[in-house]
């Protein structure tokens, strides 16, 4: 996750550097008062901001400058060079900014600039809603609430979540946190005090029974009614549950919530062997994390290659080899028939010892509330370019939303953390009447041991895959094409090219 801060490197920017050391379009890392600072030159202007991403401390000097912003090479967060504001998830916190002066052919970085006082956000069409209700405590729901307050929305925000924990950094639950490399304080997206401080009425462990569209009310399971002027549905997805014999035993788990991850960790302490059912991204990240803990891991999946449906055959073979080199044993073309207290029985007739079983066999969008309310659905909740559903004033974002993708020209639904966060933020603006179309290109990342895989775009099907570089050497870029058009780009250790692919897709709409 977050990198360790080392001693400041590069020049002391308080003492100045030659203007010629920073050519137009150039980036340079130095320090001021012990803090790492990124200098960026765009024409006659020079910007000085924090050198590391506020998300996972990615090195912004390796990122890409687009207009007056810098994009992080690791997970594609984006920051305003003038203000330091986090423009795009997964970053939520701003960068520090410093004053810059040019004199005598040199560049000097002065004092850190104070955060400007809050200013009213851009006004939308019509009156501001008095109360906004958000159903869901995941990425989209949290991002919407956070963005509303960042835009200085003064009305009431009610955030209803059936989870027991406040919003957490869910991608970490199958990665560093599960592997034992991330402390507890890395997991909450914000401390609990954030919600009270920002007057966000966060109701945890609360189930919504229905939505009365005509009355503009959310009906809770206990019969309480919560009125809304605008409503955001961000109910996310839930794991597909096993239905085989033995699936209800305490050592059999799915992984979606913080409680799920903690339960797996608790049992992993005494486990010698584990079986992961499913070779999805989550399943394989779980396998890698459990191997990091020294547990024997077997992966059982019906496909011939892991991740072939998403990443193609060559990447599928690479991922299998990578996990096998780290000790994972695959049982492909097979499924579990039953689970006992100490083993998993396969349909092929074999058995695998298992002190711990984790099922990662897919998720389903939680669309029951939307369907019962009469909202238009199609394998998800249908929304327009502004993320508004078929019912005016009701929006949907995240794993449940099927939206018109500006790049592919198709209606798509994806289950990616960054997309959910960005949609939540976009929905917040639109609930305030801003009328901002959601046009972000989908992005996600996956981590397998020391190998990051970045994916930009969305390709449900393709007729060609172009491979540039060497997959086995962990230095590659793959283009997924249909009809000669690039739909998605996958990279390993080619961060700048991944960012450039994102930019190219943004600039080339359908």
WOMOCOR-V318215 format. One record per backbone hydrogen bond with DSSP energy under -1.0 kcal/mol. NH is the residue of the N-H (numbers start at 1). CO is the residue of the C=O. Records with the same first field share a line. If there is no record, write none. Layout:
NH: CO / CO
//
This chain:
13: 31
15: 12
17: 107
19: 105
21: 18
22: 19
25: 41
26: 23
28: 39
30: 37
31: 11
32: 35
35: 32
37: 30
38: 49
39: 28
40: 47
41: 26
42: 45
45: 42
47: 40
49: 38
50: 96
51: 36
53: 58
57: 53
60: 51
62: 59
63: 60
64: 71
66: 69
69: 66
70: 79
71: 64
72: 77
76: 72
78: 88
79: 70
80: 85
81: 68
84: 80
87: 78
88: 78
95: 84
98: 48
99: 111
101: 108
103: 106
106: 103
107: 17
108: 101
109: 13
110: 99
113: 97
125: 433
132: 156
133: 230
134: 158
135: 232
136: 160
142: 138
143: 139
144: 140
145: 141
146: 142
147: 143
148: 144
149: 145
150: 146
151: 147
152: 149
153: 148
156: 130
158: 132
159: 201
160: 134
161: 203
169: 187
170: 168
172: 169
173: 170
177: 172
179: 175
181: 176
186: 183
187: 184
189: 167
194: 191
197: 193
198: 194
199: 196
200: 195
201: 157
202: 200
203: 159
205: 163
206: 161
209: 219
210: 219
212: 217
213: 211
217: 212
218: 226
219: 210
220: 224
221: 207
223: 220
226: 218
228: 216
229: 131
230: 131
231: 393
232: 133
233: 395
234: 135
238: 364
240: 362
247: 244
249: 246
252: 249
253: 357
261: 257
262: 258
263: 259
264: 260
265: 261
266: 262
267: 263
268: 264
269: 265
274: 296
275: 356
276: 298
277: 358
278: 300
284: 280
285: 281
286: 282
287: 283
288: 284
289: 285
290: 286
291: 287
292: 288
293: 289
294: 291
295: 290
296: 272
298: 274
299: 329
300: 276
301: 331
308: 305
311: 307
312: 308
316: 312
317: 313
318: 314
319: 315
320: 316
321: 317
322: 318
323: 319
324: 320
325: 321
327: 324
328: 323
329: 297
331: 299
333: 301 / 303
334: 301
337: 345
338: 345
339: 245
340: 343
344: 352
345: 338
346: 350
347: 335
349: 346
352: 344
354: 342
355: 273
357: 251
358: 275
359: 253
360: 277
364: 238
366: 236
367: 365
371: 367
372: 368
373: 369
374: 371
375: 370
378: 380
381: 400
382: 376
383: 402
384: 388
387: 384
389: 394
394: 391
395: 231
396: 387
397: 233
401: 398
402: 381
403: 412
405: 410
409: 405
412: 403
420: 416
421: 417
422: 418
423: 419
424: 420
425: 421
426: 422
427: 423
428: 424
429: 425
430: 426
431: 427
433: 430
434: 429
438: 385
444: 455
446: 453
448: 451
451: 448
453: 446
454: 491
455: 444
456: 489
457: 442
458: 487
463: 481
464: 481
466: 479
468: 477
470: 475
474: 471
475: 470
476: 492
477: 468
478: 490
479: 466
480: 488
481: 464
482: 485
485: 482
487: 480
488: 480
489: 456
490: 478
491: 454
492: 476
498: 494
499: 495
500: 496
501: 497
502: 498
503: 499
504: 500
505: 501
506: 502
507: 503
510: 406
//
